[in-house]
Structure formats: structure tokens, C-alpha cells
Amino acid sequence: MLNLELEKREVAESVKDYAYRILRKNIIYLNIKPGEAISENTVALALNISRTPVRETFAKLVNDNLLEVYPQKGTYVPLIDMKRVRESVFMRVTMEDAIIKEACTNFPVEYLFLLESNLNQQLFCYSKNKIDKVLELDNEMHELIYQGCGMENIWSAIKSIGSDQYRVRFLKLATKIRWDETIEEHRQIIQAIKNKDSEAGYKVMHEHVMKIDNDIEVLIKKYPDYFKKDSLIAK
């Protein structure tokens, strides 16, 4: 039986957008496991909607690399593809090395307040084991840095290819790998922006993003069935 964590449909949210939001979250937060089969009928019944918006949602998720369709076999959540993860990390580290230097040069006071508020929320949600919310807040923290620099469209581009990376990062949080270290890095990033210290900001941001390589090695050993085998070879 499909294990979907449901939420209420938001005001003015279309049925298609609702279905997409719920399915995307459930795939990234691993309620639907890598390699698991999924059908339009099952999803339509779970969400109490017709098959038409579900079909459109499936097409969008295929485009996001969060579903794969095999003729005569069915639709499946793909295994985590390390090639896509590496591409996403490459793009992110390249952009974030640059954005932190920009933020340490000129950053609005109101966005500093939002960053510090976000950090406090991360700590609270982690203490309550709200791992999905922690990942949302982590992404939001980085997005706030782009917004404060007036470069939110670059974050949108990073986000558009980050689906497999998000699944890895959720798995890391759920497995409780390096939480204290990660939250300390977040503090240091915010402090560097506050101090206008681009050298310190660059160092901590670069190391913060690149440490995903070490995290992945631990996760592959713990959850080998979640990863696409032929993507583990090339680095």
C-alpha cells in the first residue's frame, strides 16, 4: 500500500499543484522509497482526486527525474543517481562560492534577521525530530542568501536540478549524520555575512557544501539499495 503523508490543500491551490506538491514531498522525504512502484489509480484514491491531474503530475515528476516510466512494467520512483547528485553539487558549490563573497560585501539587515530566525527554527524543529521541516529550513536559509543578494533566479536554477541531492540530504538528516557540525557551519556562515568577512565566509561555505561527499559514502553503505549501482563508479 502506498505510504503517503498527506497535507491539506492550500487556499487557491489547484488540484494539479496540490498533487505535485504532495507527491514531490513524499518522494524527497522517502515516504515513497527509491525503487518503489507507484500508479495513477493508487495516488488518485489516496488524494481523493481524479486521474487527470495525477497523470499531469506524473509527467512533471518524470521531467524532475523523480519518476521513471517503463512501458509494459509501470511507473517507479528512481534510485538515487549519483551522477545527478554530483552535477547538482558542482553547480551549487560553484554558485555558492560566489554568492557568499557577494553577501559578505553587501547584505541587507532585514535579511540577516531572517537568517538568524531561520537558524533558530532549524534548532527547534530538529529537537522535535521534524526532519522534513529541517530540510525545508536548510534550503530556505540558502535561498535567503540569494534573495538578499538579489539573485533568487540563480537559486531557482540550482533547485531545478537538485531533486536527487535533496533525497540524499534528507537521508543524512534522518540518519543523524553530522547534525551538530552542520548547524555550527550554518552559524559560521551567518556570522561571516554579519562581519563582512568574505574569506571566512568562503571557507566555511565551500567546506559546508563539499562535505556531502563524505556523507554519501556513509549513506551508500547503510542504504545500498537506494542508490543506482552504475552511478557509483565514476567520480
Beta strands, then each sheet from edge to edge (+ up, - down):
strand 1: 37-38
strand 2: 68-70
strand 3: 74-76
sheet 1: 1+ 3- 2+
end
